[in-house]
Amino acid sequence: MAAGKEIRGKIKSVENTKKITKAMEMVAASKMRKAQQRMRAARPYSEKVRNIAANLGKANPEYTHAFMQVNDAKTAGMIIVTTDKGLCGGLNTNVLRGVTSKLRELQGAGVSLQAVAIGNKGLGFLNRIGAKVVSHVTQMGDTPHLEKMIGPVKVLLDAYARGELSAVYLSYTKFINTMKQEAVVEQLLPLSAQKMQDEAQASGPQHDWDYLYEPDAQSVIDELLVRYVEALVYQAVAENMASEQSARMVAMKAATDNAGSVIGELKLVYNKTRQAAITKELSEIVAGAAAV
């Protein structure tokens, strides 16, 4: 019964795969809760920094920071946030599809691209398409650390401050809920004072504050806007990590369910094959008895 033995081997193989995908699903579910808590914990800080930056910009309209100035350059920068590992459904594919669309738009306008890759998948994609990667950071683990990210990101921020870039874009996966994540490509620089004020007003009732500056208003605004941009990048990475674990949990659950369906089908085929073999043996026995 060679066919039956082969089917039993296939069933055993799929059962082993099912155990692996089930374990990965449970690990992703555990990491997902921690990633979501980390992401939500970072939101109040970024909102507070944005509110203060909007108030300072309104209180000092005579000073314009380099991040708020529009540069006339033929090069743009992009920070691409992806995962280090796969097996998370179409998460990275959706982000890179948005990056490709933006890249075509920039090339159509005669603008070249300088990129910063956060994550192995994005770095591999940029190398494949021949994009200029000025810096990258990979293998960040399950917890984002700002000190690891700020060095590579600062390359683009300094280039924009020097007027070498016309804009800086940020591409990542925005966490909406466990079942839904959205790929986003948004403009990081130049910062818009009106946009910051609109976002600050949308987050809740606002009040006009009168600040005392030490050492002076310009130094405070310079430092605060840098922290604001860093907070935006950190929040994007935190959202991407939460999205990664959610997408991996859903993908591994689907793989586990599919493995269960395949096992059921293989068992049905095995039973039919076994029944056919038994029926054949009985028929041979009956035929032999009748011949005697």
C-alpha positions in Angstrom: 0.0 0.0 0.0 2.6 2.5 -1.2 0.0 5.2 -2.0 -1.3 5.0 1.5 2.2 5.3 3.0 2.9 8.3 0.9 -0.3 10.1 2.0 0.5 9.3 5.6 3.8 11.0 5.1 2.2 14.1 3.6 -0.3 14.2 6.5 2.6 14.1 9.0 4.4 16.8 7.2 1.4 19.2 7.1 0.7 18.4 10.8 4.3 19.5 11.7 3.8 22.7 9.6 0.5 23.4 11.4 2.3 23.1 14.8 4.9 25.7 13.7 2.3 28.2 12.4 0.2 27.8 15.5 3.2 28.5 17.7 4.1 31.5 15.6 0.5 32.8 15.8 0.6 32.6 19.6 4.0 34.3 19.8 2.7 37.1 17.5 -0.4 37.6 19.6 1.7 38.0 22.7 4.1 40.5 21.0 1.1 42.3 19.4 -0.3 43.4 22.8 3.0 44.8 23.9 3.6 46.5 20.6 0.1 48.1 20.8 0.7 49.3 24.3 4.1 50.8 23.3 2.5 52.5 20.3 -0.4 54.0 22.3 2.1 55.1 25.1 4.1 57.2 22.5 1.1 59.1 21.2 0.6 61.5 24.1 4.2 62.7 23.9 4.1 63.4 20.1 0.7 65.2 20.6 2.1 67.4 23.4 5.2 68.3 21.4 3.1 69.1 18.4 0.8 71.4 20.5 3.8 73.2 22.0 5.5 73.6 18.6 2.2 75.0 17.1 1.9 77.5 20.0 5.5 78.6 19.7 5.2 79.0 15.9 2.1 81.2 16.4 3.8 83.2 19.1 6.9 83.9 17.0 5.7 84.3 13.4 8.8 86.4 12.6 11.2 83.4 12.9 11.0 80.5 10.4 13.0 77.3 11.1 14.8 75.5 8.4 12.4 72.6 8.6 9.5 75.0 7.7 11.2 76.6 4.7 10.5 75.4 1.2 13.7 74.4 -0.7 14.1 74.6 -4.4 16.1 71.4 -5.1 15.9 68.6 -7.5 16.4 65.8 -4.9 13.9 64.5 -2.4 14.4 62.2 0.6 12.3 59.3 1.8 12.3 57.3 5.1 11.0 53.8 4.4 9.9 51.8 7.5 9.4 48.1 6.9 9.9 44.9 8.9 13.1 42.9 9.4 11.3 39.5 9.0 8.6 38.2 6.6 5.6 36.0 7.2 3.3 39.0 7.8 1.0 38.9 4.8 1.0 41.8 2.4 2.3 44.3 5.0 5.6 45.1 3.3 4.2 44.7 -0.2 1.6 47.4 0.4 4.2 49.9 1.8 6.6 49.2 -1.1 3.9 49.6 -3.6 3.2 53.1 -2.3 6.9 53.9 -2.3 7.1 52.7 -6.0 4.1 54.9 -6.9 5.7 58.0 -5.2 9.0 57.2 -6.8 7.4 57.3 -10.3 5.7 60.5 -9.4 9.0 62.1 -8.4 10.9 60.8 -11.5 8.1 62.2 -13.7 8.8 65.6 -12.2 12.5 65.2 -12.7 13.3 64.8 -9.0 15.9 62.2 -7.8 15.6 60.3 -4.6 17.8 59.7 -1.5 16.4 57.0 0.9 16.8 55.9 4.4 15.8 52.3 5.1 14.5 51.2 8.5 14.1 47.4 8.3 15.6 44.6 6.1 12.8 44.3 3.6 12.9 48.0 2.7 16.7 47.9 2.4 16.6 44.9 0.1 13.9 46.5 -2.1 15.9 49.8 -2.5 19.0 47.8 -3.4 17.1 45.9 -6.0 15.7 49.0 -7.8 19.0 50.7 -7.6 17.9 53.6 -5.4 20.5 55.7 -3.5 20.5 54.6 0.1 22.3 57.2 2.2 21.9 55.3 5.5 19.9 52.4 7.0 19.2 50.6 10.3 18.1 47.0 10.6 17.7 44.3 13.3 16.0 46.6 15.8 14.2 43.8 17.6 10.7 44.0 19.0 11.3 47.4 20.8 12.1 50.6 18.8 15.0 52.6 20.3 15.3 56.2 19.3 19.0 56.3 19.7 19.4 53.6 17.0 17.1 55.4 14.5 18.1 59.0 15.0 21.6 58.7 13.4 20.4 57.4 10.0 17.4 59.7 10.0 19.5 62.7 10.9 21.4 62.4 7.5 18.2 63.4 5.7 17.2 66.0 8.2 20.6 67.7 8.0 20.5 67.6 4.2 17.1 69.3 4.2 18.3 71.9 6.7 21.2 72.7 4.3 18.7 73.1 1.4 19.9 70.1 -0.5 16.4 68.4 -0.5 13.1 69.7 -1.7 11.0 67.5 0.6 11.3 64.5 3.0 8.7 61.8 2.9 7.9 59.1 5.5 6.5 55.7 4.4 5.2 53.2 7.0 2.2 51.1 7.9 -0.4 52.8 10.1 -2.1 50.7 12.7 -5.9 51.0 12.6 -7.0 47.8 14.4 -5.9 44.2 14.7 -7.5 43.2 11.4 -6.7 46.4 9.4 -3.4 48.2 8.7 -3.0 51.0 6.2 0.1 51.8 4.1 0.9 55.5 4.3 3.3 57.8 2.4 3.2 61.2 3.9 5.3 64.4 3.8 7.5 64.9 6.8 9.3 68.0 5.7 8.8 70.9 5.1 6.6 71.3 8.2 3.5 73.3 7.8 2.6 75.7 10.6 -1.1 75.6 9.6 -1.1 71.8 9.5 0.4 71.6 13.0 -2.2 74.1 14.3 -5.0 72.1 12.6 -3.8 68.8 14.1 -3.4 70.4 17.6 -6.9 71.8 17.4 -8.2 68.4 16.3 -6.7 66.7 19.3 -8.8 68.7 21.7 -9.6 72.2 23.1 -6.6 74.5 22.9 -5.5 77.6 24.8 -3.0 80.3 23.9 0.1 80.2 26.2 2.6 82.8 26.9 6.1 81.2 27.2 9.2 82.3 29.0 12.2 81.4 26.8 15.6 80.2 28.1 18.1 81.1 26.6 16.0 82.5 23.7 13.0 81.8 21.5 15.0 80.8 18.5 17.0 78.1 20.4 13.9 76.7 21.9 12.1 76.5 18.6 15.1 74.9 16.9 15.4 72.2 19.5 11.7 71.6 19.8 11.1 71.1 16.0 13.9 68.6 15.9 12.3 66.7 18.7 9.0 66.9 17.0 10.3 65.3 13.8 12.1 62.6 15.8 8.8 61.9 17.6 7.0 61.5 14.3 9.6 59.0 13.1 9.5 57.1 16.3 5.7 57.0 16.3 5.8 55.7 12.7 8.2 52.9 13.7 6.1 52.0 16.7 2.9 51.9 14.5 4.7 49.7 12.0 5.8 47.2 14.6 2.3 47.0 16.0 1.0 46.4 12.5 3.7 43.8 11.8 2.7 41.6 14.8 -1.0 42.0 14.0 -0.5 41.1 10.4 1.7 38.1 11.4 -0.9 36.8 13.8 -3.6 37.0 11.2 -1.4 35.4 8.5 -0.3 32.6 10.8 -3.9 31.9 11.9 -4.9 31.7 8.2 -2.0 29.3 7.6 -3.0 27.2 10.5 -6.6 27.0 9.3 -5.4 26.1 5.8 -3.2 23.4 7.2 -6.2 21.9 9.0 -8.2 21.9 5.8 -5.4 20.2 3.9 -5.0 17.6 6.6 -8.8 16.9 6.5 -8.6 16.5 2.7 -5.6 14.2 2.9 -7.2 12.0 5.5 -10.3 11.7 3.3 -8.1 10.6 0.4 -6.2 8.2 2.6 -9.4 6.6 3.9 -10.7 6.2 0.3 -7.5 4.7 -0.8 -7.4 2.3 2.2 -11.0 1.3 1.7 -10.3 0.6 -2.0 -7.4 -1.6 -1.1 -9.5 -3.5 1.5 -12.3 -4.0 -1.0 -9.8 -5.2 -3.6 -8.3 -7.8 -1.2 -11.8 -9.0 -0.2 -12.7 -9.3 -3.9 -9.6 -11.4 -4.5 -10.4 -13.7 -1.5 -14.0 -14.2 -2.7 -12.8 -14.9 -6.3 -10.3 -17.4 -5.0 -12.8 -19.2 -2.9 -15.3 -19.3 -5.8 -12.6 -20.8 -8.0 -11.9 -23.6 -5.5 
